[in-house]
């Protein structure tokens, strides 16, 4: 197009009608840089005839695209509003630049007729106007002509001191922001502060956490600090995925984004920062370090978290909503579910905490906020109550409300442990109400917390003993033969079979010579036997896969994290990359309600060989300096073997109604 005409329109009542008409929002990809407040005319016709005595002006017709001014021009014709129209004509000069060379000015113009057409190109709008005054100027040649149709209107059209019309400034847009609080409930016996403190002591002694014997070194260090085994759980492990999620949660978002995030980390059930762990809290999930107490602690941190967010935000901003992203692992997942229910039920303490945190800011959201995302890993409520006889295997959770009904959150995602099967680790599922994905691994392969490298030596069957003559070979005892028969049984059980396929499993025998002679005076011994998995090196890298799968689900819900690949502590082993891609695809399929391809036996074996821990066992194998096994047998199954497998190494799973599925 060699010539272009641009139009400016001002109305006596509506003001600058052409403002913004040349923007992308108004006319799409035909917008013109430098002409955002003008209208592009596609054609123009102006007619004037002679009556023999004077000129007769028959009006002016122009065509334009449908744009921001179209409704305003309809208003002008409806109100018979006088308009001022300025047409500027442009052409290409000898230097290839656009120059304005002609203009037409109309005053006292009234719209007589308007119609819209849509043929085979773009929708066009045709407008015919009459006018009281017209001025035509050739700006390059220096010629002009003007004509006042009705001289009596001169003073109205040309006031002596006509003030330039200044449109009132648009009202300042209402600035709103959403505050998002990420609440991270760590697992039973997991505490990032205690882990950090112990690792600093460990490092000061010049030990390497990547040493396979780091676990035993940490145990000795805890003993030196005066802590027993049950008191030192949170000091002997490593960081969990809940810790990593809380550190990766992006708390540096600019307010201009429309929402900001702040994290609240809650240490695991049974633990307190800098203190010995609680046996009652770890064992039954109750008391002052139990599940309920941890949700109370989260509530107590809400006000301060909100205040820390508002420091970054101007005073005139309205807080549109308070949202929560809630994460949890193990009993921390039970705490996350209970906390989400407190939000949904508009807990007065949460309402008060939000009100205290917001202080002078205007708030228009739900009084207790809303939950955007719940991301939980292998929920094991295991609450001991008087009703269930303090039995953590029971489905009864007492006053801990882990049922996630519709509306509790915008999105929920649960990752469970495919190879977990301990009696005391019954799973509290969220199916079928919410997406749930079972990934390879034991409980803490999913939620994290294992040391980077460990040496595993465990009993796979309960050590059994019998009294035999002192000279009888251990391999010829009944207990040895029964243990050997169990190897075939275990090899057919999905939870443990990959470990048997990838590591030597043998019958171990040992004896105690503290048995009195029989009635004939023959010396006797107590002979023991069990299947054992010994000196197995296993790493914690699979938890880094699960971390990324959970992050992907959270990001789908709108959660913002910093770049995980920049954190060397959670680096993904190269050999796990294809399995990560498959797990990621499985998660997406589950959330979309689609069927997904499971891991094949060969894939399970590859993962299990170095990365799946044997969490279900009949205790660790204790070795004398001589290399012989000692102990192992306990009279009480309940107290002696807390990590014992469930029946047939098959995990008990409860749905949200407490029914065993």
Buried (B, 14 or more C-beta within 10 A) or exposed (E): EEEBBBBBBBBBEBBBBBBBBBBEEBBEEEBBEEBBBBBBBBEBEBEEEEEEEEEEBEBBBBBBBBBBBBEBBEEBBEEEBBBBBBBBBBBEEEEEEEEEBBBBBBBBBBBEEBEEEEEEEEEBBBBBBBBBBBBBBEBEEEEEEEBBBEEEBEEBBEEEEEEEEEEEEEEEEEBBBBBBBBBBBBBBBBBBBBBEBBBEBBEEEEBEBEBBEBBEBBBEBBEEBEBEEBBBBBBBBBBBBBBBBBBBBBBEBEBEEEBBBBBBBBBBBBBBEEEBBBBBBBBBBBBEBBBBBBBBBBBEBBBBBBBEBBEBBEEEBEBBBBBBBBBBBBBBBBBBBBBBBBBBEEBEBBBBBBEEBBEEBEBEBBBBBBBBBBBBBBBBBBBBBEEBEEBBBBBBBBEBBBBBEEEBBEBBBBBBBBBBBBBBBBBBBBBEBBBBBBBBBBBBBBBBBBBBBBBBBBBBBBBBBBEBEBEBEBEEBEBBEBBBEBBEEBEEBEBBBBBBBBBEBBBBBBBBEEBEEEEEEEEBBBBBBBBBBBEBEBBBBBBBBBBBBBBBBBEBBBBBBEEBEEBEEBEBBEEBEEBBEBBBBBBBBBBEEEEBEEBEEEBBBBBBBBBBBBBBBBBBBEBEEEEEBEBBBBEEEEEBBBBBBBEEBEBBBBBBEEEEE
